[in-house]
Amino acid sequence: MSDVYVIDTGAANVASVLAALERVGARVQRGTSPQAVGAASRVVLPGVGAFGAVRERLPQPLVHAVVARVRAGRPTLGICLGMQLFAAGSEESPGVAGFGVLDAVVRRFPEDLRVPQLGWNGVSAVDGGYLREGAAYFANSFRIAEPPTGWDVAWTTHGSPFAAGLERGDVVLCQFHPELSGSWGLDFLRRWVAGTRGEGLATASPKALTRRIIPCLDVRDGRVVKGVRFQGLRDAGDPAELAAAYAEQGADELCILDVSATPEGRKTAAETVARVRARINLPLTVGGGVRAVDDARRLLDAGADKVGVNTAAVTDPSLLERMATALGRQCVVLAVDAAGRDGGGWEVVTRSGTNRTGIDAVQWCRDGEARGAGEILLTSWDRDGTRSGYDLDLVQAVSKAVPIPVIASGGANTPDHLAEAFAAGADAALAASIFHDRDTTVARVKDALSALGVAVRPFASGVSP
């Protein structure tokens, strides 16, 4: 068992990184001590958020200790923003200097792409290194496109090629999130902790960003429930057990929506998130009861990777800006419940559909993106729980209106329904009833989608993420 010191950057992925390292058998400490960074056998620098905000949060003695490790070739792992910080700077934060270890500048993706890049993409291997070919989870709006001098590069492509990972000896810098990349990511972490290069799990590598299948767990008082149009809720099982089962079947992400209305319920929600995080190494979005940045941070500290906000954002749209500034755009999901209007179009509804706001749903998605949302979770209130298929007109209208990823939700019954949502422009599809009622599995849905020509993450049956 190896000792690993995880630098507490205050970023959203710290809890997930800690859980994954413990799962592969590492003895983990977290903190911000330069002395501990210098003394530790292995160090991890996680990161999610804005380049400048996180860089300026790190004390200079701590930065010097991390840079000294990397220049000396001592085992160090940088994840996502923890990779980008080693560059000279970033277009995200002009005038803010990076660590200067890489002779590279972090640049934004072209404007014609879906950004942030959220989801599973391919990673090429580094010969004789830690990185093997496979599918990894990414959540980034900026990237390093030119190979820095003196580093071996593992590549991926979103619009054009960029560095998925950089290796130099025992120093590995990853744009992707190994802690959220299932079995392949755990295998990478296990080998890096053990210092075992040149071998390990390799899987089929997609050529581009894949479509995501997301089982949704509506949770009330620590139990999964399901209803129709948010009403008539019935018990559907234990969230940690169901999450583990869906991970085993090949789910790309999990979503937990807390439908408890009381402060006690929100405390239970954080405990549920921690239990689920201990069982899965996949991205986890959590929503419900989020009224302030501190509410979101509490869920992230419990093990969430993204936080959904709905009613509170409608009441106070500036909440999206505050969350994006404090936590990073990639962590902010605007959950929109939309109901059809008699005269056409859709309006935003809140409070389980009981409050018709009169707000145009498509325009609200545009406004939410402009204020800092990194993803839209779009639920058709009319279709929720009905198994009549997604509202494709709604999905298409919102997907055309915003440049960020859109998750279609409400009405799934067959793989054809999911394929139709993807054809309408959705980047991911959320479903609940078909999985909770055991009518099918995620693996079967993926097999059917692949046969229909939909690009999904390759998954080896029986290999638990």
Buried (B, 14 or more C-beta within 10 A) or exposed (E): EBBBBBBBBBBBBBBBBBBBBEBBEBEBBBEBBBEBBBEBEBBBBBBBBBBBBBBEEBEEBBBBBBBEBBEEEBBBBBBBBBBBBBBBBBEBBEEBEBBEBBEBBBBEBEEEBBBBBBBBBBBBBBEEBBBBBBBBBBBBBBBBBEBBEEBBBBBBBBBEBBBBBBBBBBBBBBBBBBBBBBBBBBBBBBBBBBEEBEEBBBBEBBEEBBBBBBBBBBBBBBBBBBBBBBEEBEEBBBBBEBBBBBBBBBBBBBBBBBBBEEEEBBEBBBEBBBBBBBBBBBBBBBBBBBBBBEBBBBBBBBBBBBBBBBBBBBEBBEBBBBBBBBBBBBBBBBBBBBBBEEEEBBBBBBBBBEEBBEBBBBEBBBBBBEBBBBBBBBBBBBBBBBBBBBBBBBBBBBBEBBEBBBBBBBBBBBBEBBBBBBBBBBBBBBBBBBBBEEEBBBBBBBBBBBEBEBBBBBBBEEBBB
